[in-house]
């Protein structure tokens, strides 16, 4: 078995208090998944799914390593959660993800009947839960999600994504973890 190559990530994982299980706690776990994605040279997007205060699924992008364009963090986590519950209906679950879901993942959040989606970084180009469009607002959709759009670790997740793509596209040395957030919007990327 070939061990995956570890890539340097200038950011540290977060260690939230176990005493308060709130949006910041779960988004911190999603952020940690994004760090793991970076270390595997994947686009650093992470996701966790919570039900009743317990994490039932966690994943990060795996498109490159799986050579699978559908191996987005949300898709992998939804599949894990359905398997863990033995039911595709995730009605009592909340999905936390570091970037607004793309069209495919937004559709999967609706189809899996999630109770709520909380995303850190809005995506005005490809996001489909309020960014470029809003699938959740379509009048004929037979299920609607609760949405928490941005605000929960938004700055940290944005800087992580921007720094990753800056390093990919530029021969300049990487930013240190304490660097100020770039002022530009997120670069175009392939989730």
C-alpha positions in Angstrom: 0.0 0.0 0.0 1.3 3.4 -1.0 1.3 6.0 1.8 -0.2 9.3 0.7 2.3 12.2 0.4 1.9 14.7 3.2 2.0 18.4 2.1 2.9 21.2 4.4 0.0 23.3 5.6 0.9 26.6 7.2 -2.3 26.5 9.4 -2.9 24.6 12.6 -5.9 22.6 13.5 -8.4 24.0 16.0 -9.2 22.3 19.3 -12.6 23.5 20.4 -13.9 22.9 23.9 -15.9 19.7 24.2 -18.2 21.4 26.7 -20.1 23.6 24.3 -21.4 21.8 21.2 -22.4 24.8 19.0 -21.9 25.9 15.4 -18.3 27.0 16.2 -17.5 23.6 17.7 -18.8 21.6 14.6 -17.3 24.1 12.1 -14.0 23.8 13.9 -14.1 20.0 13.2 -15.0 20.7 9.5 -12.0 23.2 9.4 -9.8 20.4 10.7 -11.0 18.2 7.9 -10.1 20.9 5.5 -6.5 21.0 7.0 -6.4 17.2 6.4 -7.4 17.8 2.7 -4.6 20.4 2.3 -2.1 17.9 3.6 -3.2 15.4 1.0 -3.0 18.1 -1.8 -6.8 18.3 -2.1 -8.8 21.5 -2.2 -9.1 22.3 1.5 -12.8 21.9 2.1 -14.0 19.9 5.1 -17.4 18.7 6.3 -19.0 17.1 9.4 -22.6 16.0 10.0 -24.0 16.2 13.5 -27.1 14.5 14.9 -28.3 15.0 18.5 -25.0 16.5 19.5 -22.8 13.7 18.1 -20.7 13.7 14.9 -21.9 10.9 12.7 -19.8 11.7 9.7 -16.7 13.6 8.7 -14.9 14.0 5.4 -12.8 16.3 3.3 -12.4 16.6 -0.5 -11.0 13.5 -2.1 -11.4 14.4 -5.8 -7.6 14.1 -6.6 -6.8 11.0 -4.6 -9.9 9.1 -5.7 -9.8 10.5 -9.3 -13.5 11.1 -8.8 -15.1 14.4 -9.6 -18.0 13.6 -7.2 -15.7 13.0 -4.2 -16.5 16.3 -2.6 -16.5 16.6 1.2 -20.3 17.0 1.4 -21.0 14.0 -0.8 -18.6 11.7 1.2 -20.0 12.9 4.5 -23.7 12.4 3.4 -22.9 8.9 2.3 -21.1 8.1 5.6 -24.1 9.6 7.6 -26.7 7.6 5.7 -24.6 4.4 6.2 -24.2 5.2 9.9 -27.9 5.7 10.4 -29.1 3.0 8.0 -31.3 5.5 6.3 -30.9 8.0 3.5 -33.2 10.5 5.2 -31.0 12.7 7.4 -33.9 14.7 8.8 -32.5 15.3 12.2 -29.0 16.1 11.0 -27.0 19.3 10.4 -24.2 19.5 7.9 -21.3 21.8 8.5 -19.0 22.7 5.6 -16.2 25.2 5.2 -17.4 26.5 1.8 -20.9 26.9 0.3 -21.9 23.7 -1.5 -21.7 23.5 -5.3 -24.7 22.5 -7.5 -24.1 18.8 -7.0 -23.6 19.0 -3.2 -26.5 21.5 -2.8 -28.8 19.0 -4.5 -27.5 16.2 -2.3 -28.3 18.2 0.8 -31.9 18.6 -0.3 -32.3 15.1 -1.5 -31.0 13.7 1.8 -33.5 15.7 3.7 -31.0 17.4 6.0 -32.5 19.6 8.7 -29.9 22.3 8.3 -26.7 23.3 6.5 -24.2 25.7 8.0 -21.5 26.9 5.7 -18.5 29.2 6.5 -17.6 30.8 3.2 -20.2 32.0 0.7 -19.4 31.2 -3.0 -20.9 33.7 -5.4 -19.7 31.8 -8.4 -20.7 28.2 -7.8 -22.6 28.2 -4.5 -26.1 26.9 -4.8 -27.5 27.6 -1.3 -27.6 31.4 -1.7 -24.4 32.3 -3.6 -24.8 32.0 -7.4 -28.3 30.6 -7.0 -30.4 29.1 -4.3 -31.8 25.6 -4.9 -33.4 25.7 -1.4 -35.6 28.7 -2.5 -37.1 26.9 -5.5 -40.9 26.9 -4.9 -41.4 23.3 -6.1 -38.7 21.7 -4.0 -40.4 19.2 -1.7 -37.9 19.8 1.2 -36.4 23.0 2.5 -33.3 23.3 4.6 -32.5 25.6 7.4 -29.4 27.6 6.2 -26.7 29.4 8.2 -24.8 31.2 5.5 -21.4 32.6 6.5 -20.2 34.0 9.7 -19.2 30.8 11.5 -15.3 30.7 11.1 -15.8 32.5 7.8 -12.6 34.4 7.9 -10.5 31.4 8.9 -11.9 29.2 6.2 -11.6 31.9 3.6 -7.9 32.5 4.4 -7.3 28.8 4.2 -8.8 28.5 0.7 -7.2 31.7 -0.6 -3.7 30.7 0.7 -4.0 27.2 -0.8 -4.8 28.6 -4.2 -2.2 31.3 -3.9 0.4 28.7 -3.3 -0.9 26.5 -6.2 -0.8 29.4 -8.7 2.2 31.4 -7.7 5.9 30.6 -7.3 5.9 33.0 -4.3 6.7 31.5 -0.9 3.6 30.5 1.2 2.1 32.9 3.7 2.7 32.2 7.4 -0.3 31.1 9.5 -0.5 34.5 11.1 -0.8 36.4 7.8 -3.6 38.9 7.2 -6.5 37.8 5.1 -6.1 38.7 1.4 -8.6 41.3 0.3 -9.4 39.6 -3.0 -12.4 37.3 -3.3 -11.9 33.6 -3.5 -10.1 32.6 -6.7 -12.0 30.4 -9.1 -11.4 26.8 -8.2 -12.6 23.3 -8.9 -14.0 22.1 -5.7 
